[in-house]
Amino acid sequence: MSREYQVKESKEDIDKLMLTYFNFISGKYLEKALKSFAEKEGYGQEIVFAFFQSDLDEYDMAQLPKPLDEKHVLIELGYPAVEIEQMAFLDFQTFYDYLDKNVKKEVEKTPEKTELINLLAEVKRSLCL
């Protein structure tokens, strides 16, 4: 984590951030990401990351602008996806809603990927939603 960052809080900004995140992990990485999320483990590719509290050590937690608790996910985008590192803190329900939307979009494009729907259900159970 770099020292320079922007915390995104508006729905419009978070929508853009999540669009970038899913642009990186859709396709061949989405299944791996869902399996990780079902274990409450973060997942990232190159310069986009989703972190759960258990993914971060004390040093990383101290670098955050606010604490990450066990009911939130931290989404982080780094350079060159964005000029200044961006992050957003999402509660589990909001995070799941983005997952739901993007998994369904992926299954529409590739109907044979029905296992993604089962993995999404596992994530929902894991997050106690």
C-alpha positions in Angstrom: 0.0 0.0 0.0 1.4 3.4 -0.9 1.0 6.5 1.2 -0.9 8.4 -1.4 -4.5 7.3 -1.8 -8.1 8.4 -2.3 -11.0 6.8 -0.4 -14.0 6.5 -2.6 -17.4 6.9 -0.8 -20.0 8.0 -3.3 -22.0 5.3 -5.1 -20.8 6.7 -8.5 -17.1 6.5 -7.5 -17.5 3.0 -6.0 -19.4 1.8 -9.1 -16.4 2.9 -11.3 -13.9 1.3 -8.9 -15.8 -2.0 -8.9 -16.2 -1.9 -12.7 -12.4 -1.7 -12.9 -12.0 -4.5 -10.4 -14.3 -6.8 -12.3 -12.7 -5.9 -15.6 -9.6 -7.5 -14.2 -11.0 -10.5 -12.5 -13.9 -11.5 -14.9 -13.4 -14.4 -17.2 -10.8 -17.0 -16.1 -10.1 -15.4 -12.7 -13.7 -15.0 -11.4 -14.0 -18.6 -10.3 -10.8 -18.3 -8.3 -12.0 -15.1 -6.8 -15.3 -16.5 -5.7 -13.6 -19.5 -4.1 -11.4 -17.2 -2.1 -14.3 -15.0 -1.1 -16.2 -18.1 0.1 -13.3 -18.6 2.5 -13.4 -14.9 3.5 -10.0 -14.5 1.8 -9.2 -11.6 -0.5 -8.4 -11.9 -4.1 -6.5 -9.7 -6.5 -4.9 -9.6 -10.0 -2.0 -7.4 -10.9 -3.2 -4.0 -9.5 -6.7 -4.7 -8.2 -7.4 -6.3 -4.8 -10.2 -7.2 -2.5 -9.1 -7.7 1.2 -10.9 -9.1 4.2 -9.7 -8.2 7.7 -7.8 -11.5 8.0 -5.7 -10.7 4.9 -4.0 -7.8 6.5 -1.3 -7.8 9.1 -0.8 -5.1 11.8 1.4 -3.0 9.6 -1.0 -3.0 6.7 -3.9 -2.2 9.1 -2.0 0.8 10.5 -1.6 2.2 6.9 -5.3 2.3 6.3 -7.2 5.6 6.7 -9.7 3.8 8.9 -9.8 0.3 10.4 -11.0 -2.7 8.4 -13.4 -4.7 10.6 -14.8 -8.2 10.1 -18.0 -6.9 8.4 -16.3 -5.0 5.6 -14.1 -5.6 2.5 -11.5 -3.3 1.3 -11.2 -2.8 -2.5 -8.0 -1.3 -3.7 -6.9 -0.2 -7.1 -3.3 0.7 -7.8 -1.2 2.4 -10.5 -1.5 2.2 -13.6 -5.2 1.4 -13.4 -5.5 4.7 -11.6 -3.0 7.6 -11.1 -3.5 7.8 -7.4 -4.3 4.6 -5.5 -8.0 4.3 -4.8 -9.8 2.3 -2.1 -13.3 1.8 -0.9 -14.6 0.1 2.2 -17.7 -2.0 1.4 -20.0 -3.7 3.9 -20.6 -7.4 3.0 -24.1 -6.8 1.6 -22.8 -4.1 -0.8 -19.9 -6.3 -1.8 -22.1 -9.2 -2.4 -24.5 -7.1 -4.5 -21.6 -6.2 -6.9 -20.6 -9.9 -7.0 -24.1 -11.0 -7.8 -24.5 -8.5 -10.6 -21.1 -9.4 -12.2 -21.5 -13.1 -11.8 -24.9 -13.0 -13.5 -23.4 -10.9 -16.3 -20.6 -13.5 -16.7 -23.1 -16.4 -16.8 -25.2 -14.6 -19.4 -22.1 -14.3 -21.7 -20.9 -17.9 -20.9 -23.9 -20.0 -20.0 -21.8 -23.1 -19.4 -20.3 -21.5 -16.4 -23.1 -22.5 -14.1 -20.7 -23.4 -11.3 -20.3 -19.6 -10.7 -23.9 -19.4 -9.4 -23.1 -22.2 -6.9 -19.9 -20.4 -5.8 -21.9 -17.2 -5.4 -24.3 -19.0 -3.1 -21.3 -20.2 -1.0 -20.0 -16.6 -0.8 -23.4 -15.5 0.4 -23.5 -18.2 3.2 -19.9 -17.4 4.2 -20.7 -13.7 4.6 -23.9 -14.6 6.6 -26.2 -12.8 4.3 
